[in-house]
Amino acid sequence: MAGNLIGGAALGQAFRMLSESMSQVSQTSVCFDSNFRRLNSIVLSIKPVLEDIERLNKALEGRESEIEIFKKRLEEGEKLVRKCSKTKRYNLCKRWYYSRKLADLENSTLKFFSVHGLIQTCRDRKQILVALKEEGEKLDEIYLILKNMKLDKSRIISSK
């Protein structure tokens, strides 16, 4: 399901646990079926993006703490899904309570990933701009060195 494609990655375990919890609970309990479908839809839609973030962080030797934030959020969702699985069909109060909790999780998850993703994107763009500026300065220095070498070479040739 959602976590199978990530493999042994740091987020893979969290995705797998949440996906397995949702599939197990949705098979045994019809009480929260619509909540689980919506939550699963969110998980499946963010999965490829988080895979890319994790892959790029490894390639760029990025911070593991950024991935830990997302991982903790997925683990919180998994714990709530497990609690829902223990709710009996006849316990209307608990069903209503956990239904609200799942709806809150869905809304807060969307907001959380939107805000944190936006913040990371802004920071990453700034880092890219700084790196490009530094590389541009290095290229300017190289250009000046080559220009000076060309001028020196032309002076040597003209003096002969």
Phi and psi in radians as a Rosetta constraint file:
Dihedral C 1 N 2 CA 2 C 2 CIRCULARHARMONIC -1.167 0.35
Dihedral N 2 CA 2 C 2 N 3 CIRCULARHARMONIC -0.633 0.35
Dihedral C 2 N 3 CA 3 C 3 CIRCULARHARMONIC -1.616 0.35
Dihedral N 3 CA 3 C 3 N 4 CIRCULARHARMONIC -0.175 0.35
Dihedral C 3 N 4 CA 4 C 4 CIRCULARHARMONIC -1.123 0.35
Dihedral N 4 CA 4 C 4 N 5 CIRCULARHARMONIC -0.579 0.35
Dihedral C 4 N 5 CA 5 C 5 CIRCULARHARMONIC -1.420 0.35
Dihedral N 5 CA 5 C 5 N 6 CIRCULARHARMONIC -0.274 0.35
Dihedral C 5 N 6 CA 6 C 6 CIRCULARHARMONIC -1.435 0.35
Dihedral N 6 CA 6 C 6 N 7 CIRCULARHARMONIC -0.406 0.35
Dihedral C 6 N 7 CA 7 C 7 CIRCULARHARMONIC 1.248 0.35
Dihedral N 7 CA 7 C 7 N 8 CIRCULARHARMONIC -2.322 0.35
Dihedral C 7 N 8 CA 8 C 8 CIRCULARHARMONIC -1.565 0.35
Dihedral N 8 CA 8 C 8 N 9 CIRCULARHARMONIC 0.249 0.35
Dihedral C 8 N 9 CA 9 C 9 CIRCULARHARMONIC -1.188 0.35
Dihedral N 9 CA 9 C 9 N 10 CIRCULARHARMONIC 2.872 0.35
Dihedral C 9 N 10 CA 10 C 10 CIRCULARHARMONIC -1.044 0.35
Dihedral N 10 CA 10 C 10 N 11 CIRCULARHARMONIC -0.715 0.35
Dihedral C 10 N 11 CA 11 C 11 CIRCULARHARMONIC -1.386 0.35
Dihedral N 11 CA 11 C 11 N 12 CIRCULARHARMONIC -0.339 0.35
Dihedral C 11 N 12 CA 12 C 12 CIRCULARHARMONIC -0.993 0.35
Dihedral N 12 CA 12 C 12 N 13 CIRCULARHARMONIC -0.767 0.35
Dihedral C 12 N 13 CA 13 C 13 CIRCULARHARMONIC -1.090 0.35
Dihedral N 13 CA 13 C 13 N 14 CIRCULARHARMONIC -0.796 0.35
Dihedral C 13 N 14 CA 14 C 14 CIRCULARHARMONIC -1.130 0.35
Dihedral N 14 CA 14 C 14 N 15 CIRCULARHARMONIC -0.762 0.35
Dihedral C 14 N 15 CA 15 C 15 CIRCULARHARMONIC -1.070 0.35
Dihedral N 15 CA 15 C 15 N 16 CIRCULARHARMONIC -0.796 0.35
Dihedral C 15 N 16 CA 16 C 16 CIRCULARHARMONIC -1.099 0.35
Dihedral N 16 CA 16 C 16 N 17 CIRCULARHARMONIC -0.772 0.35
Dihedral C 16 N 17 CA 17 C 17 CIRCULARHARMONIC -1.097 0.35
Dihedral N 17 CA 17 C 17 N 18 CIRCULARHARMONIC -0.784 0.35
Dihedral C 17 N 18 CA 18 C 18 CIRCULARHARMONIC -1.135 0.35
Dihedral N 18 CA 18 C 18 N 19 CIRCULARHARMONIC -0.763 0.35
Dihedral C 18 N 19 CA 19 C 19 CIRCULARHARMONIC -1.106 0.35
Dihedral N 19 CA 19 C 19 N 20 CIRCULARHARMONIC -0.794 0.35
Dihedral C 19 N 20 CA 20 C 20 CIRCULARHARMONIC -1.110 0.35
Dihedral N 20 CA 20 C 20 N 21 CIRCULARHARMONIC -0.717 0.35
Dihedral C 20 N 21 CA 21 C 21 CIRCULARHARMONIC -1.063 0.35
Dihedral N 21 CA 21 C 21 N 22 CIRCULARHARMONIC -0.801 0.35
Dihedral C 21 N 22 CA 22 C 22 CIRCULARHARMONIC -1.133 0.35
Dihedral N 22 CA 22 C 22 N 23 CIRCULARHARMONIC -0.717 0.35
Dihedral C 22 N 23 CA 23 C 23 CIRCULARHARMONIC -1.213 0.35
Dihedral N 23 CA 23 C 23 N 24 CIRCULARHARMONIC -0.687 0.35
Dihedral C 23 N 24 CA 24 C 24 CIRCULARHARMONIC -1.145 0.35
Dihedral N 24 CA 24 C 24 N 25 CIRCULARHARMONIC -0.804 0.35
Dihedral C 24 N 25 CA 25 C 25 CIRCULARHARMONIC -1.203 0.35
Dihedral N 25 CA 25 C 25 N 26 CIRCULARHARMONIC -0.666 0.35
Dihedral C 25 N 26 CA 26 C 26 CIRCULARHARMONIC -1.187 0.35
Dihedral N 26 CA 26 C 26 N 27 CIRCULARHARMONIC -0.460 0.35
Dihedral C 26 N 27 CA 27 C 27 CIRCULARHARMONIC -1.313 0.35
Dihedral N 27 CA 27 C 27 N 28 CIRCULARHARMONIC -0.584 0.35
Dihedral C 27 N 28 CA 28 C 28 CIRCULARHARMONIC -1.683 0.35
Dihedral N 28 CA 28 C 28 N 29 CIRCULARHARMONIC -0.399 0.35
Dihedral C 28 N 29 CA 29 C 29 CIRCULARHARMONIC -2.287 0.35
Dihedral N 29 CA 29 C 29 N 30 CIRCULARHARMONIC 2.183 0.35
Dihedral C 29 N 30 CA 30 C 30 CIRCULARHARMONIC -1.566 0.35
Dihedral N 30 CA 30 C 30 N 31 CIRCULARHARMONIC -0.191 0.35
Dihedral C 30 N 31 CA 31 C 31 CIRCULARHARMONIC -0.978 0.35
Dihedral N 31 CA 31 C 31 N 32 CIRCULARHARMONIC -0.693 0.35
Dihedral C 31 N 32 CA 32 C 32 CIRCULARHARMONIC -2.025 0.35
Dihedral N 32 CA 32 C 32 N 33 CIRCULARHARMONIC 0.414 0.35
Dihedral C 32 N 33 CA 33 C 33 CIRCULARHARMONIC -0.991 0.35
Dihedral N 33 CA 33 C 33 N 34 CIRCULARHARMONIC -0.840 0.35
Dihedral C 33 N 34 CA 34 C 34 CIRCULARHARMONIC -1.156 0.35
Dihedral N 34 CA 34 C 34 N 35 CIRCULARHARMONIC -0.652 0.35
Dihedral C 34 N 35 CA 35 C 35 CIRCULARHARMONIC -1.084 0.35
Dihedral N 35 CA 35 C 35 N 36 CIRCULARHARMONIC -0.766 0.35
Dihedral C 35 N 36 CA 36 C 36 CIRCULARHARMONIC -1.163 0.35
Dihedral N 36 CA 36 C 36 N 37 CIRCULARHARMONIC -0.652 0.35
Dihedral C 36 N 37 CA 37 C 37 CIRCULARHARMONIC -1.107 0.35
Dihedral N 37 CA 37 C 37 N 38 CIRCULARHARMONIC -0.780 0.35
Dihedral C 37 N 38 CA 38 C 38 CIRCULARHARMONIC -1.143 0.35
Dihedral N 38 CA 38 C 38 N 39 CIRCULARHARMONIC -0.765 0.35
Dihedral C 38 N 39 CA 39 C 39 CIRCULARHARMONIC -1.115 0.35
Dihedral N 39 CA 39 C 39 N 40 CIRCULARHARMONIC -0.716 0.35
Dihedral C 39 N 40 CA 40 C 40 CIRCULARHARMONIC -1.120 0.35
Dihedral N 40 CA 40 C 40 N 41 CIRCULARHARMONIC -0.656 0.35
Dihedral C 40 N 41 CA 41 C 41 CIRCULARHARMONIC -1.067 0.35
Dihedral N 41 CA 41 C 41 N 42 CIRCULARHARMONIC -0.732 0.35
Dihedral C 41 N 42 CA 42 C 42 CIRCULARHARMONIC -1.122 0.35
Dihedral N 42 CA 42 C 42 N 43 CIRCULARHARMONIC -0.814 0.35
Dihedral C 42 N 43 CA 43 C 43 CIRCULARHARMONIC -1.056 0.35
Dihedral N 43 CA 43 C 43 N 44 CIRCULARHARMONIC -0.780 0.35
Dihedral C 43 N 44 CA 44 C 44 CIRCULARHARMONIC -1.153 0.35
Dihedral N 44 CA 44 C 44 N 45 CIRCULARHARMONIC -0.560 0.35
Dihedral C 44 N 45 CA 45 C 45 CIRCULARHARMONIC -1.337 0.35
Dihedral N 45 CA 45 C 45 N 46 CIRCULARHARMONIC -0.545 0.35
Dihedral C 45 N 46 CA 46 C 46 CIRCULARHARMONIC -1.539 0.35
Dihedral N 46 CA 46 C 46 N 47 CIRCULARHARMONIC -0.291 0.35
Dihedral C 46 N 47 CA 47 C 47 CIRCULARHARMONIC -0.964 0.35
Dihedral N 47 CA 47 C 47 N 48 CIRCULARHARMONIC -0.891 0.35
Dihedral C 47 N 48 CA 48 C 48 CIRCULARHARMONIC -1.100 0.35
Dihedral N 48 CA 48 C 48 N 49 CIRCULARHARMONIC -0.623 0.35
Dihedral C 48 N 49 CA 49 C 49 CIRCULARHARMONIC -1.163 0.35
Dihedral N 49 CA 49 C 49 N 50 CIRCULARHARMONIC -0.777 0.35
Dihedral C 49 N 50 CA 50 C 50 CIRCULARHARMONIC -1.186 0.35
Dihedral N 50 CA 50 C 50 N 51 CIRCULARHARMONIC -0.573 0.35
Dihedral C 50 N 51 CA 51 C 51 CIRCULARHARMONIC -1.061 0.35
Dihedral N 51 CA 51 C 51 N 52 CIRCULARHARMONIC -0.783 0.35
Dihedral C 51 N 52 CA 52 C 52 CIRCULARHARMONIC -1.118 0.35
Dihedral N 52 CA 52 C 52 N 53 CIRCULARHARMONIC -0.745 0.35
Dihedral C 52 N 53 CA 53 C 53 CIRCULARHARMONIC -1.044 0.35
Dihedral N 53 CA 53 C 53 N 54 CIRCULARHARMONIC -0.792 0.35
Dihedral C 53 N 54 CA 54 C 54 CIRCULARHARMONIC -1.139 0.35
Dihedral N 54 CA 54 C 54 N 55 CIRCULARHARMONIC -0.757 0.35
Dihedral C 54 N 55 CA 55 C 55 CIRCULARHARMONIC -1.103 0.35
Dihedral N 55 CA 55 C 55 N 56 CIRCULARHARMONIC -0.779 0.35
Dihedral C 55 N 56 CA 56 C 56 CIRCULARHARMONIC -1.195 0.35
Dihedral N 56 CA 56 C 56 N 57 CIRCULARHARMONIC -0.645 0.35
Dihedral C 56 N 57 CA 57 C 57 CIRCULARHARMONIC -1.070 0.35
Dihedral N 57 CA 57 C 57 N 58 CIRCULARHARMONIC -0.714 0.35
Dihedral C 57 N 58 CA 58 C 58 CIRCULARHARMONIC -1.151 0.35
Dihedral N 58 CA 58 C 58 N 59 CIRCULARHARMONIC -0.752 0.35
Dihedral C 58 N 59 CA 59 C 59 CIRCULARHARMONIC -1.141 0.35
Dihedral N 59 CA 59 C 59 N 60 CIRCULARHARMONIC -0.621 0.35
Dihedral C 59 N 60 CA 60 C 60 CIRCULARHARMONIC -1.701 0.35
Dihedral N 60 CA 60 C 60 N 61 CIRCULARHARMONIC 0.157 0.35
Dihedral C 60 N 61 CA 61 C 61 CIRCULARHARMONIC 0.920 0.35
Dihedral N 61 CA 61 C 61 N 62 CIRCULARHARMONIC 0.884 0.35
Dihedral C 61 N 62 CA 62 C 62 CIRCULARHARMONIC -1.373 0.35
Dihedral N 62 CA 62 C 62 N 63 CIRCULARHARMONIC -3.064 0.35
Dihedral C 62 N 63 CA 63 C 63 CIRCULARHARMONIC -1.464 0.35
Dihedral N 63 CA 63 C 63 N 64 CIRCULARHARMONIC 2.292 0.35
Dihedral C 63 N 64 CA 64 C 64 CIRCULARHARMONIC -1.269 0.35
Dihedral N 64 CA 64 C 64 N 65 CIRCULARHARMONIC -0.418 0.35
Dihedral C 64 N 65 CA 65 C 65 CIRCULARHARMONIC -1.097 0.35
Dihedral N 65 CA 65 C 65 N 66 CIRCULARHARMONIC -0.535 0.35
Dihedral C 65 N 66 CA 66 C 66 CIRCULARHARMONIC -1.136 0.35
Dihedral N 66 CA 66 C 66 N 67 CIRCULARHARMONIC -0.719 0.35
Dihedral C 66 N 67 CA 67 C 67 CIRCULARHARMONIC -1.244 0.35
Dihedral N 67 CA 67 C 67 N 68 CIRCULARHARMONIC -0.594 0.35
Dihedral C 67 N 68 CA 68 C 68 CIRCULARHARMONIC -1.052 0.35
Dihedral N 68 CA 68 C 68 N 69 CIRCULARHARMONIC -0.628 0.35
Dihedral C 68 N 69 CA 69 C 69 CIRCULARHARMONIC -1.041 0.35
Dihedral N 69 CA 69 C 69 N 70 CIRCULARHARMONIC -0.841 0.35
Dihedral C 69 N 70 CA 70 C 70 CIRCULARHARMONIC -1.166 0.35
Dihedral N 70 CA 70 C 70 N 71 CIRCULARHARMONIC -0.687 0.35
Dihedral C 70 N 71 CA 71 C 71 CIRCULARHARMONIC -1.088 0.35
Dihedral N 71 CA 71 C 71 N 72 CIRCULARHARMONIC -0.764 0.35
Dihedral C 71 N 72 CA 72 C 72 CIRCULARHARMONIC -1.070 0.35
Dihedral N 72 CA 72 C 72 N 73 CIRCULARHARMONIC -0.683 0.35
Dihedral C 72 N 73 CA 73 C 73 CIRCULARHARMONIC -1.112 0.35
Dihedral N 73 CA 73 C 73 N 74 CIRCULARHARMONIC -0.726 0.35
Dihedral C 73 N 74 CA 74 C 74 CIRCULARHARMONIC -1.176 0.35
Dihedral N 74 CA 74 C 74 N 75 CIRCULARHARMONIC -0.651 0.35
Dihedral C 74 N 75 CA 75 C 75 CIRCULARHARMONIC -1.161 0.35
Dihedral N 75 CA 75 C 75 N 76 CIRCULARHARMONIC -0.643 0.35
Dihedral C 75 N 76 CA 76 C 76 CIRCULARHARMONIC -1.053 0.35
Dihedral N 76 CA 76 C 76 N 77 CIRCULARHARMONIC -0.740 0.35
Dihedral C 76 N 77 CA 77 C 77 CIRCULARHARMONIC -1.097 0.35
Dihedral N 77 CA 77 C 77 N 78 CIRCULARHARMONIC -0.692 0.35
Dihedral C 77 N 78 CA 78 C 78 CIRCULARHARMONIC -1.131 0.35
Dihedral N 78 CA 78 C 78 N 79 CIRCULARHARMONIC -0.710 0.35
Dihedral C 78 N 79 CA 79 C 79 CIRCULARHARMONIC -1.099 0.35
Dihedral N 79 CA 79 C 79 N 80 CIRCULARHARMONIC -0.720 0.35
Dihedral C 79 N 80 CA 80 C 80 CIRCULARHARMONIC -1.145 0.35
Dihedral N 80 CA 80 C 80 N 81 CIRCULARHARMONIC -0.708 0.35
Dihedral C 80 N 81 CA 81 C 81 CIRCULARHARMONIC -1.093 0.35
Dihedral N 81 CA 81 C 81 N 82 CIRCULARHARMONIC -0.715 0.35
Dihedral C 81 N 82 CA 82 C 82 CIRCULARHARMONIC -1.088 0.35
Dihedral N 82 CA 82 C 82 N 83 CIRCULARHARMONIC -0.695 0.35
Dihedral C 82 N 83 CA 83 C 83 CIRCULARHARMONIC -1.113 0.35
Dihedral N 83 CA 83 C 83 N 84 CIRCULARHARMONIC -0.679 0.35
Dihedral C 83 N 84 CA 84 C 84 CIRCULARHARMONIC -1.094 0.35
Dihedral N 84 CA 84 C 84 N 85 CIRCULARHARMONIC -0.583 0.35
Dihedral C 84 N 85 CA 85 C 85 CIRCULARHARMONIC -1.150 0.35
Dihedral N 85 CA 85 C 85 N 86 CIRCULARHARMONIC -0.400 0.35
Dihedral C 85 N 86 CA 86 C 86 CIRCULARHARMONIC -1.529 0.35
Dihedral N 86 CA 86 C 86 N 87 CIRCULARHARMONIC -0.077 0.35
Dihedral C 86 N 87 CA 87 C 87 CIRCULARHARMONIC -1.361 0.35
Dihedral N 87 CA 87 C 87 N 88 CIRCULARHARMONIC 2.250 0.35
Dihedral C 87 N 88 CA 88 C 88 CIRCULARHARMONIC -1.403 0.35
Dihedral N 88 CA 88 C 88 N 89 CIRCULARHARMONIC 2.623 0.35
Dihedral C 88 N 89 CA 89 C 89 CIRCULARHARMONIC -1.059 0.35
Dihedral N 89 CA 89 C 89 N 90 CIRCULARHARMONIC -0.638 0.35
Dihedral C 89 N 90 CA 90 C 90 CIRCULARHARMONIC -1.423 0.35
Dihedral N 90 CA 90 C 90 N 91 CIRCULARHARMONIC -0.186 0.35
Dihedral C 90 N 91 CA 91 C 91 CIRCULARHARMONIC -1.509 0.35
Dihedral N 91 CA 91 C 91 N 92 CIRCULARHARMONIC 1.495 0.35
Dihedral C 91 N 92 CA 92 C 92 CIRCULARHARMONIC -1.128 0.35
Dihedral N 92 CA 92 C 92 N 93 CIRCULARHARMONIC -0.631 0.35
Dihedral C 92 N 93 CA 93 C 93 CIRCULARHARMONIC -1.104 0.35
Dihedral N 93 CA 93 C 93 N 94 CIRCULARHARMONIC -0.833 0.35
Dihedral C 93 N 94 CA 94 C 94 CIRCULARHARMONIC -1.163 0.35
Dihedral N 94 CA 94 C 94 N 95 CIRCULARHARMONIC -0.680 0.35
Dihedral C 94 N 95 CA 95 C 95 CIRCULARHARMONIC -1.063 0.35
Dihedral N 95 CA 95 C 95 N 96 CIRCULARHARMONIC -0.791 0.35
Dihedral C 95 N 96 CA 96 C 96 CIRCULARHARMONIC -1.117 0.35
Dihedral N 96 CA 96 C 96 N 97 CIRCULARHARMONIC -0.786 0.35
Dihedral C 96 N 97 CA 97 C 97 CIRCULARHARMONIC -1.038 0.35
Dihedral N 97 CA 97 C 97 N 98 CIRCULARHARMONIC -0.864 0.35
Dihedral C 97 N 98 CA 98 C 98 CIRCULARHARMONIC -1.269 0.35
Dihedral N 98 CA 98 C 98 N 99 CIRCULARHARMONIC -0.492 0.35
Dihedral C 98 N 99 CA 99 C 99 CIRCULARHARMONIC -1.111 0.35
Dihedral N 99 CA 99 C 99 N 100 CIRCULARHARMONIC -0.741 0.35
Dihedral C 99 N 100 CA 100 C 100 CIRCULARHARMONIC -1.138 0.35
Dihedral N 100 CA 100 C 100 N 101 CIRCULARHARMONIC -0.724 0.35
Dihedral C 100 N 101 CA 101 C 101 CIRCULARHARMONIC -1.080 0.35
Dihedral N 101 CA 101 C 101 N 102 CIRCULARHARMONIC -0.741 0.35
Dihedral C 101 N 102 CA 102 C 102 CIRCULARHARMONIC -1.143 0.35
Dihedral N 102 CA 102 C 102 N 103 CIRCULARHARMONIC -0.692 0.35
Dihedral C 102 N 103 CA 103 C 103 CIRCULARHARMONIC -1.124 0.35
Dihedral N 103 CA 103 C 103 N 104 CIRCULARHARMONIC -0.724 0.35
Dihedral C 103 N 104 CA 104 C 104 CIRCULARHARMONIC -1.105 0.35
Dihedral N 104 CA 104 C 104 N 105 CIRCULARHARMONIC -0.722 0.35
Dihedral C 104 N 105 CA 105 C 105 CIRCULARHARMONIC -1.072 0.35
Dihedral N 105 CA 105 C 105 N 106 CIRCULARHARMONIC -0.757 0.35
Dihedral C 105 N 106 CA 106 C 106 CIRCULARHARMONIC -1.050 0.35
Dihedral N 106 CA 106 C 106 N 107 CIRCULARHARMONIC -0.865 0.35
Dihedral C 106 N 107 CA 107 C 107 CIRCULARHARMONIC -1.165 0.35
Dihedral N 107 CA 107 C 107 N 108 CIRCULARHARMONIC -0.774 0.35
Dihedral C 107 N 108 CA 108 C 108 CIRCULARHARMONIC -1.208 0.35
Dihedral N 108 CA 108 C 108 N 109 CIRCULARHARMONIC -0.551 0.35
Dihedral C 108 N 109 CA 109 C 109 CIRCULARHARMONIC -1.149 0.35
Dihedral N 109 CA 109 C 109 N 110 CIRCULARHARMONIC -0.777 0.35
Dihedral C 109 N 110 CA 110 C 110 CIRCULARHARMONIC -1.058 0.35
Dihedral N 110 CA 110 C 110 N 111 CIRCULARHARMONIC -0.801 0.35
Dihedral C 110 N 111 CA 111 C 111 CIRCULARHARMONIC -1.126 0.35
Dihedral N 111 CA 111 C 111 N 112 CIRCULARHARMONIC -0.770 0.35
Dihedral C 111 N 112 CA 112 C 112 CIRCULARHARMONIC -1.023 0.35
Dihedral N 112 CA 112 C 112 N 113 CIRCULARHARMONIC -0.904 0.35
Dihedral C 112 N 113 CA 113 C 113 CIRCULARHARMONIC -1.194 0.35
Dihedral N 113 CA 113 C 113 N 114 CIRCULARHARMONIC -0.561 0.35
Dihedral C 113 N 114 CA 114 C 114 CIRCULARHARMONIC -1.146 0.35
Dihedral N 114 CA 114 C 114 N 115 CIRCULARHARMONIC -0.865 0.35
Dihedral C 114 N 115 CA 115 C 115 CIRCULARHARMONIC -1.168 0.35
Dihedral N 115 CA 115 C 115 N 116 CIRCULARHARMONIC -0.893 0.35
Dihedral C 115 N 116 CA 116 C 116 CIRCULARHARMONIC -1.137 0.35
Dihedral N 116 CA 116 C 116 N 117 CIRCULARHARMONIC -0.670 0.35
Dihedral C 116 N 117 CA 117 C 117 CIRCULARHARMONIC -1.119 0.35
Dihedral N 117 CA 117 C 117 N 118 CIRCULARHARMONIC -0.726 0.35
Dihedral C 117 N 118 CA 118 C 118 CIRCULARHARMONIC -1.132 0.35
Dihedral N 118 CA 118 C 118 N 119 CIRCULARHARMONIC -0.755 0.35
Dihedral C 118 N 119 CA 119 C 119 CIRCULARHARMONIC -1.112 0.35
Dihedral N 119 CA 119 C 119 N 120 CIRCULARHARMONIC -0.771 0.35
Dihedral C 119 N 120 CA 120 C 120 CIRCULARHARMONIC -1.113 0.35
Dihedral N 120 CA 120 C 120 N 121 CIRCULARHARMONIC -0.677 0.35
Dihedral C 120 N 121 CA 121 C 121 CIRCULARHARMONIC -1.098 0.35
Dihedral N 121 CA 121 C 121 N 122 CIRCULARHARMONIC -0.775 0.35
Dihedral C 121 N 122 CA 122 C 122 CIRCULARHARMONIC -1.073 0.35
Dihedral N 122 CA 122 C 122 N 123 CIRCULARHARMONIC -0.796 0.35
Dihedral C 122 N 123 CA 123 C 123 CIRCULARHARMONIC -1.098 0.35
Dihedral N 123 CA 123 C 123 N 124 CIRCULARHARMONIC -0.768 0.35
Dihedral C 123 N 124 CA 124 C 124 CIRCULARHARMONIC -1.097 0.35
Dihedral N 124 CA 124 C 124 N 125 CIRCULARHARMONIC -0.685 0.35
Dihedral C 124 N 125 CA 125 C 125 CIRCULARHARMONIC -1.115 0.35
Dihedral N 125 CA 125 C 125 N 126 CIRCULARHARMONIC -0.728 0.35
Dihedral C 125 N 126 CA 126 C 126 CIRCULARHARMONIC -1.100 0.35
Dihedral N 126 CA 126 C 126 N 127 CIRCULARHARMONIC -0.725 0.35
Dihedral C 126 N 127 CA 127 C 127 CIRCULARHARMONIC -1.087 0.35
Dihedral N 127 CA 127 C 127 N 128 CIRCULARHARMONIC -0.696 0.35
Dihedral C 127 N 128 CA 128 C 128 CIRCULARHARMONIC -1.125 0.35
Dihedral N 128 CA 128 C 128 N 129 CIRCULARHARMONIC -0.757 0.35
Dihedral C 128 N 129 CA 129 C 129 CIRCULARHARMONIC -1.101 0.35
Dihedral N 129 CA 129 C 129 N 130 CIRCULARHARMONIC -0.723 0.35
Dihedral C 129 N 130 CA 130 C 130 CIRCULARHARMONIC -1.103 0.35
Dihedral N 130 CA 130 C 130 N 131 CIRCULARHARMONIC -0.782 0.35
Dihedral C 130 N 131 CA 131 C 131 CIRCULARHARMONIC -1.100 0.35
Dihedral N 131 CA 131 C 131 N 132 CIRCULARHARMONIC -0.713 0.35
Dihedral C 131 N 132 CA 132 C 132 CIRCULARHARMONIC -1.137 0.35
Dihedral N 132 CA 132 C 132 N 133 CIRCULARHARMONIC -0.686 0.35
Dihedral C 132 N 133 CA 133 C 133 CIRCULARHARMONIC -1.102 0.35
Dihedral N 133 CA 133 C 133 N 134 CIRCULARHARMONIC -0.775 0.35
Dihedral C 133 N 134 CA 134 C 134 CIRCULARHARMONIC -1.102 0.35
Dihedral N 134 CA 134 C 134 N 135 CIRCULARHARMONIC -0.737 0.35
Dihedral C 134 N 135 CA 135 C 135 CIRCULARHARMONIC -1.152 0.35
Dihedral N 135 CA 135 C 135 N 136 CIRCULARHARMONIC -0.664 0.35
Dihedral C 135 N 136 CA 136 C 136 CIRCULARHARMONIC -1.099 0.35
Dihedral N 136 CA 136 C 136 N 137 CIRCULARHARMONIC -0.713 0.35
Dihedral C 136 N 137 CA 137 C 137 CIRCULARHARMONIC -1.117 0.35
Dihedral N 137 CA 137 C 137 N 138 CIRCULARHARMONIC -0.712 0.35
Dihedral C 137 N 138 CA 138 C 138 CIRCULARHARMONIC -1.114 0.35
Dihedral N 138 CA 138 C 138 N 139 CIRCULARHARMONIC -0.716 0.35
Dihedral C 138 N 139 CA 139 C 139 CIRCULARHARMONIC -1.133 0.35
Dihedral N 139 CA 139 C 139 N 140 CIRCULARHARMONIC -0.660 0.35
Dihedral C 139 N 140 CA 140 C 140 CIRCULARHARMONIC -1.090 0.35
Dihedral N 140 CA 140 C 140 N 141 CIRCULARHARMONIC -0.723 0.35
Dihedral C 140 N 141 CA 141 C 141 CIRCULARHARMONIC -1.099 0.35
Dihedral N 141 CA 141 C 141 N 142 CIRCULARHARMONIC -0.763 0.35
Dihedral C 141 N 142 CA 142 C 142 CIRCULARHARMONIC -1.099 0.35
Dihedral N 142 CA 142 C 142 N 143 CIRCULARHARMONIC -0.722 0.35
Dihedral C 142 N 143 CA 143 C 143 CIRCULARHARMONIC -1.067 0.35
Dihedral N 143 CA 143 C 143 N 144 CIRCULARHARMONIC -0.767 0.35
Dihedral C 143 N 144 CA 144 C 144 CIRCULARHARMONIC -1.119 0.35
Dihedral N 144 CA 144 C 144 N 145 CIRCULARHARMONIC -0.705 0.35
Dihedral C 144 N 145 CA 145 C 145 CIRCULARHARMONIC -1.088 0.35
Dihedral N 145 CA 145 C 145 N 146 CIRCULARHARMONIC -0.806 0.35
Dihedral C 145 N 146 CA 146 C 146 CIRCULARHARMONIC -1.133 0.35
Dihedral N 146 CA 146 C 146 N 147 CIRCULARHARMONIC -0.659 0.35
Dihedral C 146 N 147 CA 147 C 147 CIRCULARHARMONIC -1.136 0.35
Dihedral N 147 CA 147 C 147 N 148 CIRCULARHARMONIC -0.761 0.35
Dihedral C 147 N 148 CA 148 C 148 CIRCULARHARMONIC -1.123 0.35
Dihedral N 148 CA 148 C 148 N 149 CIRCULARHARMONIC -0.680 0.35
Dihedral C 148 N 149 CA 149 C 149 CIRCULARHARMONIC -1.113 0.35
Dihedral N 149 CA 149 C 149 N 150 CIRCULARHARMONIC -0.680 0.35
Dihedral C 149 N 150 CA 150 C 150 CIRCULARHARMONIC -1.166 0.35
Dihedral N 150 CA 150 C 150 N 151 CIRCULARHARMONIC -0.734 0.35
Dihedral C 150 N 151 CA 151 C 151 CIRCULARHARMONIC -1.124 0.35
Dihedral N 151 CA 151 C 151 N 152 CIRCULARHARMONIC -0.740 0.35
Dihedral C 151 N 152 CA 152 C 152 CIRCULARHARMONIC -1.100 0.35
Dihedral N 152 CA 152 C 152 N 153 CIRCULARHARMONIC -0.702 0.35
Dihedral C 152 N 153 CA 153 C 153 CIRCULARHARMONIC -1.144 0.35
Dihedral N 153 CA 153 C 153 N 154 CIRCULARHARMONIC -0.733 0.35
Dihedral C 153 N 154 CA 154 C 154 CIRCULARHARMONIC -1.185 0.35
Dihedral N 154 CA 154 C 154 N 155 CIRCULARHARMONIC -0.576 0.35
Dihedral C 154 N 155 CA 155 C 155 CIRCULARHARMONIC -1.180 0.35
Dihedral N 155 CA 155 C 155 N 156 CIRCULARHARMONIC -0.718 0.35
Dihedral C 155 N 156 CA 156 C 156 CIRCULARHARMONIC -1.131 0.35
Dihedral N 156 CA 156 C 156 N 157 CIRCULARHARMONIC -0.740 0.35
Dihedral C 156 N 157 CA 157 C 157 CIRCULARHARMONIC -1.167 0.35
Dihedral N 157 CA 157 C 157 N 158 CIRCULARHARMONIC -0.710 0.35
Dihedral C 157 N 158 CA 158 C 158 CIRCULARHARMONIC -1.245 0.35
Dihedral N 158 CA 158 C 158 N 159 CIRCULARHARMONIC -0.478 0.35
Dihedral C 158 N 159 CA 159 C 159 CIRCULARHARMONIC -1.355 0.35
Dihedral N 159 CA 159 C 159 N 160 CIRCULARHARMONIC -0.309 0.35
